[in-house]
Amino acid sequence: MSTISVITRRPLWFLYAMVLLHQVLSAFAFPFAKIGLNEIDPFVYAFCRFTLSSLILIPILYYLHKKQKIIWKDRLKIITAGLIIIPFNQVLFLLGQSKTSAAHSSLLFATIPIFLYILAIIFLKEKATIRRTIGILIASGGVFIILSGGKVEFGSEYLLGDLLILIAVLAWAIGTVILKPMAVKYGAFRVTGLALVYGSIVYSPFGLYKTTEFSLINITSTGWLSIFYMAVIVSIVAYFLWYWTLKYMEASRIAVLHNIQPIIATVVAAFILGETISGTFVLGGCIAIGGVVLTEI
């Protein structure tokens, strides 16, 4: 089934509205995660988050499994995506978030369209354009400015966190490319849920081990609220919106509103966490966002 024929089944304005809703929900993940990570070990936080998500998803996935079975070849792809998304995307995101600022990590996540664009051309055979290629180069320059001249300098306390976030970004893009055809074939909610559960199962032994070294009783209500938001609103609701829209839009095109997320997250972080934004940080962010927008228009 071609992308164009699928897109015609949903109004374009509605698809963009769903992408925008996804960006808003995901943007709040940066300050919410930062609040929880202030009191919880990143690996313990990840274990609690994914365990809660899995407990909610497993009964629903069991019901869906009885309606339509997934062939082994496709299931292997979903398992692979789950291993990429959970340990390499989400766990590294939490670890990196604990070592950098919420606003900074949100802007680094704005480079997702760059990786999506490249991977979609290679693996999904989507069309490359000169305008989008130039936009990618501009956005990369913006990210370099952020890393080297804004709130972060090479060798500073934020550098490790930034590098972990960038790896998490690449992992998310790879997982997206793998799961897009699966979402079209089996449904976005089912594919998203299975990938999350599979990845959580693999991570759980290590996460459980780290949890034995941490007293869960010391987690405050604010910490549990942070875990709940990430487990339910982000891991279930936002993930579903992302892969649902992927059923109807090109992987590179869906990122058109992804530049809204860092703007929202930066404002939220400024108000909730009291993070400051330097002029160079804003400049690099504007260049990165401008390049991302250029890749999508």
C-alpha positions as CSV (number, residue, x, y, z in Angstrom):
1,M,0.0,0.0,0.0
2,S,1.5,3.3,-1.0
3,T,2.0,6.2,1.3
4,I,-0.1,8.5,-0.8
5,S,-3.1,6.1,-0.9
6,V,-3.0,5.8,2.8
7,I,-2.8,9.5,3.5
8,T,-6.0,10.2,1.6
9,R,-7.9,8.3,4.2
10,R,-7.3,10.9,6.9
11,P,-7.6,14.8,6.5
12,L,-4.1,16.3,6.5
13,W,-5.1,18.9,9.1
14,F,-6.2,16.2,11.5
15,L,-2.9,14.3,11.0
16,Y,-0.9,17.5,11.8
17,A,-3.1,18.1,14.8
18,M,-2.2,14.6,16.1
19,V,1.5,15.3,15.5
20,L,1.2,18.6,17.4
21,L,-0.6,16.9,20.3
22,H,2.2,14.3,20.4
23,Q,4.8,17.2,20.5
24,V,3.0,18.9,23.3
25,L,2.8,15.7,25.4
26,S,6.4,14.8,24.7
27,A,7.7,18.3,25.4
28,F,6.5,18.0,29.0
29,A,8.5,14.8,29.3
30,F,11.8,16.8,29.6
31,P,10.9,18.8,32.7
32,F,8.8,16.0,34.2
33,A,11.7,13.5,33.8
34,K,14.2,16.0,35.2
35,I,12.0,16.5,38.3
36,G,11.9,12.7,38.9
37,L,15.5,12.2,38.2
38,N,16.5,14.7,40.9
39,E,15.5,12.1,43.5
40,I,15.6,8.7,41.6
41,D,18.4,6.8,40.1
42,P,18.0,6.9,36.3
43,F,18.1,3.1,36.0
44,V,15.6,2.6,38.8
45,Y,13.4,5.3,37.2
46,A,13.4,3.5,33.9
47,F,12.5,0.2,35.6
48,C,9.5,1.7,37.4
49,R,8.4,3.5,34.3
50,F,8.5,0.6,31.9
51,T,7.1,-1.9,34.5
52,L,4.1,0.3,35.0
53,S,3.6,0.8,31.2
54,S,3.9,-3.0,30.6
55,L,1.4,-3.9,33.3
56,I,-1.1,-1.6,31.6
57,L,-0.3,-2.8,28.1
58,I,-0.1,-6.6,28.5
59,P,-3.8,-7.3,29.0
60,I,-4.8,-5.1,26.1
61,L,-2.1,-6.7,23.8
62,Y,-3.3,-10.2,24.8
63,Y,-6.8,-9.3,23.6
64,L,-5.5,-7.9,20.3
65,H,-3.4,-11.0,19.8
66,K,-6.5,-13.2,19.8
67,K,-7.9,-11.1,17.0
68,Q,-4.9,-11.2,14.6
69,K,-1.6,-13.1,15.0
70,I,1.7,-11.6,13.9
71,I,4.0,-13.7,11.7
72,W,7.3,-14.5,13.2
73,K,9.4,-12.5,10.7
74,D,7.4,-9.3,11.6
75,R,7.5,-10.1,15.3
76,L,11.3,-10.3,15.2
77,K,11.4,-6.8,13.7
78,I,9.1,-5.5,16.5
79,I,11.4,-7.2,19.1
80,T,14.5,-5.6,17.5
81,A,12.8,-2.2,17.6
82,G,11.9,-2.7,21.2
83,L,15.5,-3.5,22.1
84,I,16.6,-0.3,20.3
85,I,13.9,2.0,21.7
86,I,14.0,0.9,25.4
87,P,17.7,0.4,26.3
88,F,19.2,2.7,23.7
89,N,16.6,5.4,23.4
90,Q,14.6,5.7,26.6
91,V,17.2,4.5,29.2
92,L,19.9,6.6,27.6
93,F,17.5,9.5,27.5
94,L,16.9,9.3,31.2
95,L,20.6,8.8,32.0
96,G,21.5,11.7,29.7
97,Q,18.6,13.9,31.1
98,S,20.1,13.4,34.6
99,K,23.4,14.9,33.3
100,T,22.1,17.9,31.3
101,S,19.3,20.4,31.3
102,A,15.7,19.8,30.2
103,A,15.7,22.7,27.7
104,H,19.0,21.5,26.2
105,S,18.0,17.9,25.7
106,S,14.7,19.0,24.1
107,L,16.6,21.0,21.5
108,L,18.9,18.1,20.8
109,F,15.8,16.0,20.3
110,A,14.8,18.5,17.6
111,T,17.5,16.8,15.4
112,I,15.3,13.7,15.1
113,P,14.0,14.8,11.6
114,I,17.6,14.9,10.4
115,F,18.2,11.2,11.2
116,L,14.7,10.2,10.1
117,Y,15.2,11.9,6.8
118,I,18.5,10.0,6.1
119,L,17.2,6.7,7.3
120,A,13.9,7.0,5.5
121,I,15.7,7.6,2.2
122,I,18.0,4.6,2.8
123,F,15.5,2.1,4.2
124,L,12.0,3.3,3.2
125,K,13.0,4.6,-0.2
126,E,11.5,8.0,0.4
127,K,12.5,10.8,-2.0
128,A,15.5,13.0,-1.3
129,T,15.4,16.7,-2.2
130,I,18.1,19.4,-2.4
131,R,16.1,21.7,-0.1
132,R,15.8,19.1,2.6
133,T,19.4,18.2,2.3
134,I,20.5,21.8,2.8
135,G,18.1,22.0,5.8
136,I,19.8,19.1,7.4
137,L,23.2,20.8,7.1
138,I,21.8,24.0,8.6
139,A,20.2,22.1,11.5
140,S,23.5,20.3,12.2
141,G,25.3,23.6,12.4
142,G,22.7,24.8,14.9
143,V,23.3,21.7,17.0
144,F,27.1,22.4,16.9
145,I,26.5,25.9,18.1
146,I,24.4,24.6,21.0
147,L,27.0,22.0,22.0
148,S,30.1,24.3,21.7
149,G,29.0,27.8,22.5
150,G,25.7,28.0,24.4
151,K,24.9,26.7,27.8
152,V,27.3,23.8,27.1
153,E,30.9,23.8,26.2
154,F,33.1,20.8,25.3
155,G,34.5,19.4,28.5
156,S,31.8,20.9,30.6
157,E,29.5,19.0,33.0
158,Y,26.8,18.8,30.3
159,L,28.8,17.2,27.5
160,L,28.3,13.6,28.5
161,G,24.6,14.1,28.9
162,D,24.4,15.7,25.5
163,L,26.2,12.8,23.8
164,L,23.9,10.3,25.5
165,I,20.9,12.3,24.3
166,L,22.2,12.3,20.8
167,I,22.6,8.5,20.9
168,A,19.0,8.3,22.2
169,V,17.8,10.5,19.3
170,L,19.5,8.2,16.7
171,A,18.0,5.1,18.4
172,W,14.5,6.7,18.2
173,A,14.9,7.4,14.5
174,I,16.1,3.8,13.8
175,G,13.2,2.4,15.8
176,T,10.7,4.6,14.0
177,V,11.9,3.4,10.6
178,I,11.7,-0.2,11.7
179,L,8.2,0.1,13.1
180,K,6.6,2.2,10.5
181,P,5.7,-0.7,8.1
182,M,4.6,-2.8,11.1
183,A,2.3,0.0,12.3
184,V,0.6,0.1,8.9
185,K,0.2,-3.7,8.9
186,Y,-0.9,-4.5,12.4
187,G,-2.0,-1.2,14.0
188,A,-0.1,1.5,15.8
189,F,-1.2,0.8,19.3
190,R,-0.4,-2.9,19.1
191,V,3.0,-2.5,17.5
192,T,4.0,0.3,19.9
193,G,2.8,-1.7,22.9
194,L,4.6,-4.9,21.9
195,A,7.9,-3.0,21.2
196,L,7.7,-1.4,24.6
197,V,6.9,-4.6,26.4
198,Y,9.6,-6.6,24.6
199,G,12.2,-4.0,25.4
200,S,11.1,-3.7,29.0
201,I,11.4,-7.5,29.5
202,V,15.0,-7.5,28.3
203,Y,15.8,-4.5,30.5
204,S,14.0,-5.7,33.6
205,P,16.8,-8.0,35.1
206,F,19.2,-5.1,35.1
207,G,16.6,-2.6,36.3
208,L,15.5,-4.9,39.1
209,Y,19.1,-5.3,40.2
210,K,19.5,-1.6,40.4
211,T,16.2,-1.3,42.2
212,T,17.5,-3.6,45.0
213,E,20.2,-1.0,45.7
214,F,17.6,1.9,45.9
215,S,14.9,2.4,48.5
216,L,11.6,2.9,46.7
217,I,10.0,4.1,49.9
218,N,12.0,7.3,49.7
219,I,10.4,8.3,46.5
220,T,8.1,11.3,47.1
221,S,4.6,11.8,45.6
222,T,6.3,14.2,43.1
223,G,8.7,11.5,42.0
224,W,5.8,9.0,41.5
225,L,3.9,11.6,39.5
226,S,6.9,12.0,37.3
227,I,7.1,8.3,36.7
228,F,3.3,8.1,36.0
229,Y,3.5,10.9,33.4
230,M,6.4,9.2,31.6
231,A,4.9,5.7,31.8
232,V,1.3,6.5,30.8
233,I,1.2,9.8,29.0
234,V,4.5,9.5,27.2
235,S,5.2,5.7,26.8
236,I,1.6,4.8,25.9
237,V,-0.4,7.9,24.7
238,A,2.4,9.9,23.0
239,Y,4.0,6.8,21.5
240,F,0.7,5.7,20.1
241,L,0.1,9.1,18.5
242,W,3.6,9.0,16.9
243,Y,3.2,5.6,15.3
244,W,-0.5,6.2,14.4
245,T,0.4,9.2,12.3
246,L,3.3,7.2,10.8
247,K,0.6,5.0,9.3
248,Y,-0.6,7.9,7.1
249,M,2.4,10.1,6.5
250,E,6.0,9.7,5.3
251,A,8.6,9.1,8.1
252,S,10.5,12.2,7.1
253,R,7.4,14.4,6.6
254,I,5.8,13.6,10.0
255,A,8.6,15.5,11.6
256,V,7.3,18.8,10.2
257,L,6.0,19.9,13.6
258,H,8.8,18.3,15.6
259,N,10.4,21.7,16.0
260,I,7.5,22.8,18.1
261,Q,8.6,20.4,20.9
262,P,11.8,22.1,21.9
263,I,10.1,25.5,22.0
264,I,7.4,24.2,24.3
265,A,9.9,22.2,26.4
266,T,12.2,25.2,26.8
267,V,9.4,27.5,28.0
268,V,8.1,24.8,30.4
269,A,11.6,24.1,31.8
270,A,12.2,27.8,32.3
271,F,9.0,28.2,34.4
272,I,9.0,24.8,36.2
273,L,12.8,24.2,36.7
274,G,14.0,27.8,36.6
275,E,16.5,27.0,33.8
276,T,18.1,30.0,32.1
277,I,18.6,30.4,28.4
278,S,21.7,32.1,27.0
279,G,21.7,34.1,23.8
280,T,24.0,31.7,22.0
281,F,21.7,28.8,23.1
282,V,18.7,30.6,21.5
283,L,20.7,31.3,18.4
284,G,21.8,27.7,18.0
285,G,18.3,26.6,18.7
286,C,16.8,28.9,16.1
287,I,19.3,27.7,13.5
288,A,18.7,24.1,14.3
289,I,14.9,24.5,14.2
290,G,15.2,26.6,11.0
291,G,17.1,23.8,9.3
292,V,14.6,21.2,10.4
293,V,11.7,23.3,9.1
294,L,13.5,23.7,5.8
295,T,13.8,19.9,5.5
296,E,10.1,19.6,5.7
297,I,8.6,22.4,3.6
